[in-house]
Amino acid sequence: MSSHGGFLRSQGQDLSDVDAVGTGDLTKAKGLAPKERELLGFVKRLTLEPAKVSDLDVEALRKAGWTDEQIFEATFDTALFAFFNRMADAFGLDYDPRGWAPPK
């Protein structure tokens, strides 16, 4: 998560929003649009409960303003990173055990 947080900060995202995303508490993210919150909820569900994702979830993204191409890309990226993370876990690659560690 630290590398993702660093990227978000480099793109100008407010540090409190980066921390909210990194810790999974989107209620603290003031700078995220409803559309972005919907997408983050979708990729979280896809990551943690993939068998429960349905057409209704995709339709909610469309209603939030995402195109089918954007939904495909988000789904593809989520699946790809799930693969990378499982490979890293299987081979014991080192990472910060705290996960997201906001800068002091």
N, CA, C and O atoms as CSV, one atom per row, in Angstrom:
chain,resi,resn,atom,element,x,y,z
A,1,MET,N,N,0.821,-1.205,0.000
A,1,MET,CA,C,0.000,0.000,0.000
A,1,MET,C,C,0.859,1.260,0.000
A,1,MET,O,O,0.439,2.298,-0.511
A,2,SER,N,N,2.059,1.175,0.570
A,2,SER,CA,C,2.882,2.375,0.649
A,2,SER,C,C,3.217,2.932,-0.731
A,2,SER,O,O,3.211,4.146,-0.930
A,3,SER,N,N,3.509,2.048,-1.682
A,3,SER,CA,C,3.832,2.547,-3.022
A,3,SER,C,C,2.605,3.193,-3.665
A,3,SER,O,O,2.727,4.205,-4.356
A,4,HIS,N,N,1.431,2.616,-3.442
A,4,HIS,CA,C,0.207,3.203,-3.987
A,4,HIS,C,C,-0.069,4.561,-3.345
A,4,HIS,O,O,-0.469,5.512,-4.016
A,5,GLY,N,N,0.154,4.630,-2.034
A,5,GLY,CA,C,-0.036,5.892,-1.339
A,5,GLY,C,C,0.917,6.961,-1.847
A,5,GLY,O,O,0.533,8.117,-2.025
A,6,GLY,N,N,2.153,6.567,-2.077
A,6,GLY,CA,C,3.125,7.512,-2.624
A,6,GLY,C,C,2.718,8.012,-3.997
A,6,GLY,O,O,2.878,9.192,-4.309
A,7,PHE,N,N,2.191,7.114,-4.817
A,7,PHE,CA,C,1.729,7.523,-6.142
A,7,PHE,C,C,0.573,8.504,-6.040
A,7,PHE,O,O,0.555,9.522,-6.733
A,8,LEU,N,N,-0.392,8.202,-5.178
A,8,LEU,CA,C,-1.533,9.110,-5.019
A,8,LEU,C,C,-1.073,10.484,-4.551
A,8,LEU,O,O,-1.564,11.506,-5.031
A,9,ARG,N,N,-0.126,10.507,-3.611
A,9,ARG,CA,C,0.384,11.790,-3.129
A,9,ARG,C,C,1.080,12.546,-4.261
A,9,ARG,O,O,0.927,13.761,-4.388
A,10,SER,N,N,1.852,11.817,-5.088
A,10,SER,CA,C,2.561,12.477,-6.189
A,10,SER,C,C,1.599,13.044,-7.230
A,10,SER,O,O,1.963,13.936,-7.996
A,11,GLN,N,N,0.365,12.524,-7.255
A,11,GLN,CA,C,-0.647,13.019,-8.185
A,11,GLN,C,C,-1.495,14.131,-7.577
A,11,GLN,O,O,-2.452,14.607,-8.188
A,12,GLY,N,N,-1.124,14.537,-6.360
A,12,GLY,CA,C,-1.793,15.660,-5.729
A,12,GLY,C,C,-2.963,15.304,-4.834
A,12,GLY,O,O,-3.680,16.194,-4.375
A,13,GLN,N,N,-3.171,14.025,-4.576
A,13,GLN,CA,C,-4.294,13.644,-3.709
A,13,GLN,C,C,-3.986,14.061,-2.277
A,13,GLN,O,O,-2.858,13.900,-1.811
A,14,ASP,N,N,-4.963,14.586,-1.594
A,14,ASP,CA,C,-4.825,15.018,-0.209
A,14,ASP,C,C,-4.383,13.843,0.668
A,14,ASP,O,O,-4.878,12.725,0.522
A,15,LEU,N,N,-3.441,14.115,1.585
A,15,LEU,CA,C,-2.888,13.058,2.432
A,15,LEU,C,C,-3.964,12.364,3.262
A,15,LEU,O,O,-3.884,11.153,3.474
A,16,SER,N,N,-4.970,13.104,3.737
A,16,SER,CA,C,-6.027,12.463,4.532
A,16,SER,C,C,-6.828,11.483,3.677
A,16,SER,O,O,-7.279,10.452,4.174
A,17,ASP,N,N,-7.007,11.801,2.393
A,17,ASP,CA,C,-7.703,10.870,1.493
A,17,ASP,C,C,-6.845,9.639,1.222
A,17,ASP,O,O,-7.355,8.519,1.181
A,18,VAL,N,N,-5.541,9.846,1.038
A,18,VAL,CA,C,-4.622,8.717,0.820
A,18,VAL,C,C,-4.661,7.798,2.034
A,18,VAL,O,O,-4.719,6.577,1.888
A,19,ASP,N,N,-4.630,8.373,3.221
A,19,ASP,CA,C,-4.686,7.579,4.448
A,19,ASP,C,C,-6.009,6.835,4.551
A,19,ASP,O,O,-6.032,5.673,4.957
A,20,ALA,N,N,-7.109,7.483,4.192
A,20,ALA,CA,C,-8.426,6.841,4.256
A,20,ALA,C,C,-8.489,5.640,3.320
A,20,ALA,O,O,-9.012,4.588,3.688
A,21,VAL,N,N,-7.956,5.794,2.109
A,21,VAL,CA,C,-7.930,4.673,1.159
A,21,VAL,C,C,-7.005,3.573,1.680
A,21,VAL,O,O,-7.352,2.393,1.646
A,22,GLY,N,N,-5.823,3.973,2.162
A,22,GLY,CA,C,-4.849,2.988,2.645
A,22,GLY,C,C,-5.319,2.182,3.827
A,22,GLY,O,O,-4.971,1.008,3.958
A,23,THR,N,N,-6.107,2.793,4.693
A,23,THR,CA,C,-6.604,2.081,5.869
A,23,THR,C,C,-7.973,1.448,5.631
A,23,THR,O,O,-8.487,0.719,6.480
A,24,GLY,N,N,-8.562,1.736,4.458
A,24,GLY,CA,C,-9.854,1.139,4.129
A,24,GLY,C,C,-11.038,1.829,4.773
A,24,GLY,O,O,-12.144,1.288,4.772
A,25,ASP,N,N,-10.824,3.024,5.327
A,25,ASP,CA,C,-11.906,3.757,5.969
A,25,ASP,C,C,-12.280,4.952,5.101
A,25,ASP,O,O,-11.827,6.072,5.339
A,26,LEU,N,N,-13.103,4.704,4.100
A,26,LEU,CA,C,-13.460,5.758,3.145
A,26,LEU,C,C,-14.354,6.832,3.741
A,26,LEU,O,O,-14.577,7.865,3.111
A,27,THR,N,N,-14.871,6.607,4.947
A,27,THR,CA,C,-15.682,7.643,5.584
A,27,THR,C,C,-14.833,8.870,5.899
A,27,THR,O,O,-15.365,9.969,6.058
A,28,LYS,N,N,-13.508,8.688,5.989
A,28,LYS,CA,C,-12.605,9.807,6.285
A,28,LYS,C,C,-12.104,10.498,5.022
A,28,LYS,O,O,-11.422,11.519,5.110
A,29,ALA,N,N,-12.426,9.969,3.866
A,29,ALA,CA,C,-11.958,10.546,2.606
A,29,ALA,C,C,-12.918,11.646,2.162
A,29,ALA,O,O,-14.019,11.362,1.689
A,30,LYS,N,N,-12.510,12.870,2.312
A,30,LYS,CA,C,-13.372,14.004,1.961
A,30,LYS,C,C,-13.250,14.374,0.480
A,30,LYS,O,O,-14.165,14.975,-0.082
A,31,GLY,N,N,-12.127,14.019,-0.157
A,31,GLY,CA,C,-11.891,14.437,-1.524
A,31,GLY,C,C,-12.300,13.440,-2.593
A,31,GLY,O,O,-12.043,13.662,-3.776
A,32,LEU,N,N,-12.936,12.337,-2.192
A,32,LEU,CA,C,-13.364,11.339,-3.164
A,32,LEU,C,C,-14.792,11.611,-3.609
A,32,LEU,O,O,-15.685,11.828,-2.790
A,33,ALA,N,N,-14.987,11.595,-4.902
A,33,ALA,CA,C,-16.326,11.769,-5.457
A,33,ALA,C,C,-17.150,10.502,-5.232
A,33,ALA,O,O,-16.578,9.423,-5.081
A,34,PRO,N,N,-18.466,10.610,-5.206
A,34,PRO,CA,C,-19.304,9.409,-5.066
A,34,PRO,C,C,-18.972,8.346,-6.120
A,34,PRO,O,O,-18.984,7.149,-5.830
A,35,LYS,N,N,-18.682,8.789,-7.327
A,35,LYS,CA,C,-18.313,7.870,-8.407
A,35,LYS,C,C,-17.063,7.057,-8.021
A,35,LYS,O,O,-17.013,5.848,-8.250
A,36,GLU,N,N,-16.063,7.724,-7.439
A,36,GLU,CA,C,-14.837,7.044,-7.033
A,36,GLU,C,C,-15.090,6.089,-5.877
A,36,GLU,O,O,-14.524,4.997,-5.830
A,37,ARG,N,N,-15.937,6.502,-4.952
A,37,ARG,CA,C,-16.275,5.625,-3.819
A,37,ARG,C,C,-16.960,4.339,-4.313
A,37,ARG,O,O,-16.698,3.248,-3.809
A,38,GLU,N,N,-17.830,4.493,-5.296
A,38,GLU,CA,C,-18.524,3.329,-5.863
A,38,GLU,C,C,-17.517,2.354,-6.472
A,38,GLU,O,O,-17.616,1.143,-6.275
A,39,LEU,N,N,-16.551,2.890,-7.211
A,39,LEU,CA,C,-15.538,2.034,-7.839
A,39,LEU,C,C,-14.672,1.348,-6.790
A,39,LEU,O,O,-14.377,0.160,-6.917
A,40,LEU,N,N,-14.262,2.078,-5.758
A,40,LEU,CA,C,-13.444,1.473,-4.713
A,40,LEU,C,C,-14.210,0.378,-3.970
A,40,LEU,O,O,-13.632,-0.644,-3.600
A,41,GLY,N,N,-15.499,0.589,-3.754
A,41,GLY,CA,C,-16.313,-0.455,-3.132
A,41,GLY,C,C,-16.395,-1.700,-4.001
A,41,GLY,O,O,-16.358,-2.827,-3.508
A,42,PHE,N,N,-16.508,-1.474,-5.301
A,42,PHE,CA,C,-16.566,-2.594,-6.238
A,42,PHE,C,C,-15.273,-3.401,-6.224
A,42,PHE,O,O,-15.308,-4.628,-6.130
A,43,VAL,N,N,-14.127,-2.717,-6.315
A,43,VAL,CA,C,-12.868,-3.475,-6.370
A,43,VAL,C,C,-12.572,-4.148,-5.034
A,43,VAL,O,O,-11.925,-5.194,-4.998
A,44,LYS,N,N,-13.037,-3.560,-3.944
A,44,LYS,CA,C,-12.875,-4.228,-2.645
A,44,LYS,C,C,-13.688,-5.521,-2.615
A,44,LYS,O,O,-13.195,-6.565,-2.189
A,45,ARG,N,N,-14.920,-5.442,-3.065
A,45,ARG,CA,C,-15.766,-6.641,-3.098
A,45,ARG,C,C,-15.182,-7.688,-4.041
A,45,ARG,O,O,-15.159,-8.877,-3.722
A,46,LEU,N,N,-14.709,-7.240,-5.209
A,46,LEU,CA,C,-14.108,-8.156,-6.173
A,46,LEU,C,C,-12.886,-8.845,-5.581
A,46,LEU,O,O,-12.627,-10.012,-5.876
A,47,THR,N,N,-12.141,-8.138,-4.758
A,47,THR,CA,C,-10.950,-8.701,-4.129
A,47,THR,C,C,-11.303,-9.673,-3.008
A,47,THR,O,O,-10.748,-10.769,-2.933
A,48,LEU,N,N,-12.221,-9.273,-2.144
A,48,LEU,CA,C,-12.508,-10.064,-0.943
A,48,LEU,C,C,-13.604,-11.107,-1.121
A,48,LEU,O,O,-13.588,-12.140,-0.451
A,49,GLU,N,N,-14.562,-10.848,-2.023
A,49,GLU,CA,C,-15.687,-11.759,-2.219
A,49,GLU,C,C,-16.008,-11.896,-3.705
A,49,GLU,O,O,-17.119,-11.572,-4.125
A,50,PRO,N,N,-15.060,-12.369,-4.502
A,50,PRO,CA,C,-15.263,-12.365,-5.956
A,50,PRO,C,C,-16.500,-13.138,-6.411
A,50,PRO,O,O,-17.130,-12.765,-7.401
A,51,ALA,N,N,-16.847,-14.189,-5.714
A,51,ALA,CA,C,-18.003,-14.997,-6.131
A,51,ALA,C,C,-19.323,-14.255,-5.915
A,51,ALA,O,O,-20.350,-14.651,-6.468
A,52,LYS,N,N,-19.306,-13.194,-5.124
A,52,LYS,CA,C,-20.532,-12.445,-4.858
A,52,LYS,C,C,-20.741,-11.267,-5.809
A,52,LYS,O,O,-21.794,-10.629,-5.780
A,53,VAL,N,N,-19.743,-10.972,-6.657
A,53,VAL,CA,C,-19.904,-9.877,-7.615
A,53,VAL,C,C,-20.910,-10.303,-8.674
A,53,VAL,O,O,-20.847,-11.415,-9.196
A,54,SER,N,N,-21.835,-9.406,-8.981
A,54,SER,CA,C,-22.904,-9.747,-9.923
A,54,SER,C,C,-23.117,-8.621,-10.936
A,54,SER,O,O,-22.472,-7.574,-10.878
A,55,ASP,N,N,-24.021,-8.866,-11.844
A,55,ASP,CA,C,-24.395,-7.857,-12.825
A,55,ASP,C,C,-24.903,-6.586,-12.152
A,55,ASP,O,O,-24.730,-5.489,-12.683
A,56,LEU,N,N,-25.525,-6.730,-10.990
A,56,LEU,CA,C,-26.025,-5.558,-10.268
A,56,LEU,C,C,-24.887,-4.640,-9.840
A,56,LEU,O,O,-25.036,-3.418,-9.837
A,57,ASP,N,N,-23.744,-5.234,-9.475
A,57,ASP,CA,C,-22.582,-4.428,-9.098
A,57,ASP,C,C,-22.067,-3.639,-10.293
A,57,ASP,O,O,-21.726,-2.463,-10.167
A,58,VAL,N,N,-22.011,-4.281,-11.440
A,58,VAL,CA,C,-21.553,-3.614,-12.659
A,58,VAL,C,C,-22.540,-2.524,-13.057
A,58,VAL,O,O,-22.135,-1.437,-13.470
A,59,GLU,N,N,-23.804,-2.805,-12.937
A,59,GLU,CA,C,-24.825,-1.801,-13.280
A,59,GLU,C,C,-24.722,-0.588,-12.357
A,59,GLU,O,O,-24.929,0.543,-12.796
A,60,ALA,N,N,-24.403,-0.819,-11.081
A,60,ALA,CA,C,-24.230,0.310,-10.156
A,60,ALA,C,C,-23.067,1.195,-10.600
A,60,ALA,O,O,-23.128,2.417,-10.470
A,61,LEU,N,N,-22.013,0.578,-11.121
A,61,LEU,CA,C,-20.891,1.370,-11.627
A,61,LEU,C,C,-21.298,2.189,-12.844
A,61,LEU,O,O,-20.913,3.350,-12.978
A,62,ARG,N,N,-22.074,1.582,-13.725
A,62,ARG,CA,C,-22.573,2.321,-14.901
A,62,ARG,C,C,-23.409,3.517,-14.459
A,62,ARG,O,O,-23.257,4.617,-14.990
A,63,LYS,N,N,-24.291,3.301,-13.487
A,63,LYS,CA,C,-25.151,4.383,-13.001
A,63,LYS,C,C,-24.330,5.479,-12.331
A,63,LYS,O,O,-24.728,6.644,-12.325
A,64,ALA,N,N,-23.176,5.099,-11.763
A,64,ALA,CA,C,-22.303,6.085,-11.131
A,64,ALA,C,C,-21.525,6.898,-12.163
A,64,ALA,O,O,-20.930,7.925,-11.835
A,65,GLY,N,N,-21.534,6.426,-13.425
A,65,GLY,CA,C,-20.881,7.191,-14.480
A,65,GLY,C,C,-19.673,6.537,-15.120
A,65,GLY,O,O,-19.000,7.161,-15.941
A,66,TRP,N,N,-19.382,5.289,-14.763
A,66,TRP,CA,C,-18.247,4.584,-15.352
A,66,TRP,C,C,-18.677,3.915,-16.656
A,66,TRP,O,O,-19.789,3.400,-16.765
A,67,THR,N,N,-17.783,3.931,-17.640
A,67,THR,CA,C,-18.058,3.263,-18.914
A,67,THR,C,C,-17.700,1.790,-18.809
A,67,THR,O,O,-16.983,1.379,-17.896
A,68,ASP,N,N,-18.200,1.001,-19.746
A,68,ASP,CA,C,-17.865,-0.421,-19.745
A,68,ASP,C,C,-16.357,-0.635,-19.877
A,68,ASP,O,O,-15.804,-1.551,-19.269
A,69,GLU,N,N,-15.698,0.203,-20.666
A,69,GLU,CA,C,-14.247,0.086,-20.827
A,69,GLU,C,C,-13.523,0.370,-19.508
A,69,GLU,O,O,-12.553,-0.311,-19.175
A,70,GLN,N,N,-13.983,1.355,-18.770
A,70,GLN,CA,C,-13.377,1.680,-17.481
A,70,GLN,C,C,-13.636,0.579,-16.459
A,70,GLN,O,O,-12.759,0.252,-15.659
A,71,ILE,N,N,-14.823,0.014,-16.482
A,71,ILE,CA,C,-15.154,-1.082,-15.570
A,71,ILE,C,C,-14.291,-2.296,-15.903
A,71,ILE,O,O,-13.790,-2.969,-15.002
A,72,PHE,N,N,-14.117,-2.575,-17.187
A,72,PHE,CA,C,-13.256,-3.689,-17.593
A,72,PHE,C,C,-11.839,-3.468,-17.077
A,72,PHE,O,O,-11.233,-4.379,-16.513
A,73,GLU,N,N,-11.313,-2.265,-17.268
A,73,GLU,CA,C,-9.938,-1.989,-16.845
A,73,GLU,C,C,-9.784,-2.132,-15.329
A,73,GLU,O,O,-8.807,-2.713,-14.856
A,74,ALA,N,N,-10.739,-1.609,-14.575
A,74,ALA,CA,C,-10.685,-1.725,-13.114
A,74,ALA,C,C,-10.749,-3.188,-12.688
A,74,ALA,O,O,-10.030,-3.605,-11.779
A,75,THR,N,N,-11.600,-3.961,-13.337
A,75,THR,CA,C,-11.725,-5.382,-13.023
A,75,THR,C,C,-10.447,-6.124,-13.381
A,75,THR,O,O,-9.965,-6.949,-12.604
A,76,PHE,N,N,-9.898,-5.833,-14.554
A,76,PHE,CA,C,-8.661,-6.470,-14.993
A,76,PHE,C,C,-7.513,-6.147,-14.041
A,76,PHE,O,O,-6.776,-7.041,-13.625
A,77,ASP,N,N,-7.362,-4.868,-13.698
A,77,ASP,CA,C,-6.283,-4.466,-12.794
A,77,ASP,C,C,-6.435,-5.118,-11.426
A,77,ASP,O,O,-5.452,-5.554,-10.828
A,78,THR,N,N,-7.662,-5.182,-10.934
A,78,THR,CA,C,-7.907,-5.815,-9.635
A,78,THR,C,C,-7.521,-7.290,-9.666
A,78,THR,O,O,-6.878,-7.787,-8.741
A,79,ALA,N,N,-7.911,-7.984,-10.725
A,79,ALA,CA,C,-7.578,-9.404,-10.853
A,79,ALA,C,C,-6.072,-9.601,-11.000
A,79,ALA,O,O,-5.507,-10.526,-10.417
A,80,LEU,N,N,-5.430,-8.746,-11.769
A,80,LEU,CA,C,-3.991,-8.859,-11.975
A,80,LEU,C,C,-3.229,-8.631,-10.674
A,80,LEU,O,O,-2.287,-9.363,-10.370
A,81,PHE,N,N,-3.629,-7.628,-9.912
A,81,PHE,CA,C,-2.948,-7.383,-8.649
A,81,PHE,C,C,-3.231,-8.479,-7.625
A,81,PHE,O,O,-2.377,-8.764,-6.785
A,82,ALA,N,N,-4.388,-9.088,-7.676
A,82,ALA,CA,C,-4.655,-10.236,-6.806
A,82,ALA,C,C,-3.671,-11.358,-7.131
A,82,ALA,O,O,-3.147,-12.014,-6.231
A,83,PHE,N,N,-3.427,-11.572,-8.413
A,83,PHE,CA,C,-2.452,-12.573,-8.840
A,83,PHE,C,C,-1.055,-12.220,-8.325
A,83,PHE,O,O,-0.380,-13.063,-7.736
A,84,PHE,N,N,-0.623,-10.977,-8.546
A,84,PHE,CA,C,0.710,-10.560,-8.104
A,84,PHE,C,C,0.867,-10.722,-6.595
A,84,PHE,O,O,1.898,-11.201,-6.121
A,85,ASN,N,N,-0.156,-10.325,-5.843
A,85,ASN,CA,C,-0.079,-10.429,-4.391
A,85,ASN,C,C,-0.008,-11.877,-3.931
A,85,ASN,O,O,0.713,-12.185,-2.982
A,86,ARG,N,N,-0.735,-12.761,-4.579
A,86,ARG,CA,C,-0.678,-14.174,-4.204
A,86,ARG,C,C,0.685,-14.771,-4.523
A,86,ARG,O,O,1.193,-15.598,-3.766
A,87,MET,N,N,1.273,-14.362,-5.627
A,87,MET,CA,C,2.622,-14.836,-5.966
A,87,MET,C,C,3.637,-14.315,-4.943
A,87,MET,O,O,4.509,-15.061,-4.495
A,88,ALA,N,N,3.523,-13.053,-4.580
A,88,ALA,CA,C,4.433,-12.480,-3.583
A,88,ALA,C,C,4.274,-13.183,-2.247
A,88,ALA,O,O,5.266,-13.473,-1.579
A,89,ASP,N,N,3.042,-13.463,-1.848
A,89,ASP,CA,C,2.802,-14.175,-0.593
A,89,ASP,C,C,3.373,-15.593,-0.645
A,89,ASP,O,O,3.985,-16.054,0.319
A,90,ALA,N,N,3.174,-16.274,-1.758
A,90,ALA,CA,C,3.632,-17.658,-1.888
A,90,ALA,C,C,5.152,-17.763,-1.816
A,90,ALA,O,O,5.686,-18.747,-1.306
A,91,PHE,N,N,5.838,-16.760,-2.321
A,91,PHE,CA,C,7.295,-16.810,-2.352
A,91,PHE,C,C,7.939,-15.967,-1.262
A,91,PHE,O,O,9.154,-15.766,-1.263
A,92,GLY,N,N,7.134,-15.478,-0.339
A,92,GLY,CA,C,7.652,-14.791,0.832
A,92,GLY,C,C,8.388,-13.504,0.537
A,92,GLY,O,O,9.356,-13.171,1.222
A,93,LEU,N,N,7.943,-12.771,-0.477
A,93,LEU,CA,C,8.594,-11.498,-0.760
A,93,LEU,C,C,8.328,-10.531,0.384
A,93,LEU,O,O,7.224,-10.467,0.923
A,94,ASP,N,N,9.352,-9.789,0.738
A,94,ASP,CA,C,9.245,-8.881,1.875
A,94,ASP,C,C,8.406,-7.651,1.530
A,94,ASP,O,O,8.463,-7.123,0.419
A,95,TYR,N,N,7.649,-7.225,2.493
A,95,TYR,CA,C,6.888,-5.984,2.415
A,95,TYR,C,C,6.673,-5.506,3.831
A,95,TYR,O,O,6.829,-6.266,4.786
A,96,ASP,N,N,6.322,-4.273,3.961
A,96,ASP,CA,C,6.077,-3.707,5.279
A,96,ASP,C,C,4.887,-4.438,5.897
A,96,ASP,O,O,3.777,-4.335,5.375
A,97,PRO,N,N,5.087,-5.175,6.998
A,97,PRO,CA,C,3.980,-5.959,7.583
A,97,PRO,C,C,2.806,-5.118,8.055
A,97,PRO,O,O,1.717,-5.649,8.274
A,98,ARG,N,N,3.007,-3.821,8.215
A,98,ARG,CA,C,1.910,-2.941,8.633
A,98,ARG,C,C,1.006,-2.608,7.468
A,98,ARG,O,O,-0.065,-2.031,7.654
A,99,GLY,N,N,1.435,-2.970,6.250
A,99,GLY,CA,C,0.635,-2.610,5.077
A,99,GLY,C,C,0.789,-1.131,4.817
A,99,GLY,O,O,1.881,-0.667,4.489
A,100,TRP,N,N,-0.275,-0.398,4.957
A,100,TRP,CA,C,-0.222,1.043,4.718
A,100,TRP,C,C,0.335,1.709,5.970
A,100,TRP,O,O,-0.193,1.537,7.069
A,101,ALA,N,N,1.396,2.461,5.791
A,101,ALA,CA,C,1.981,3.214,6.885
A,101,ALA,C,C,2.040,4.678,6.479
A,101,ALA,O,O,2.961,5.079,5.768
A,102,PRO,N,N,1.075,5.488,6.915
A,102,PRO,CA,C,1.070,6.888,6.503
A,102,PRO,C,C,2.348,7.587,6.986
A,102,PRO,O,O,2.857,7.285,8.066
A,103,PRO,N,N,2.856,8.516,6.185
A,103,PRO,CA,C,4.045,9.243,6.610
A,103,PRO,C,C,3.753,10.105,7.814
A,103,PRO,O,O,2.624,10.551,8.017
A,104,LYS,N,N,4.763,10.333,8.599
A,104,LYS,CA,C,4.578,11.133,9.820
A,104,LYS,C,C,4.606,12.594,9.498
A,104,LYS,O,O,4.468,13.427,10.394
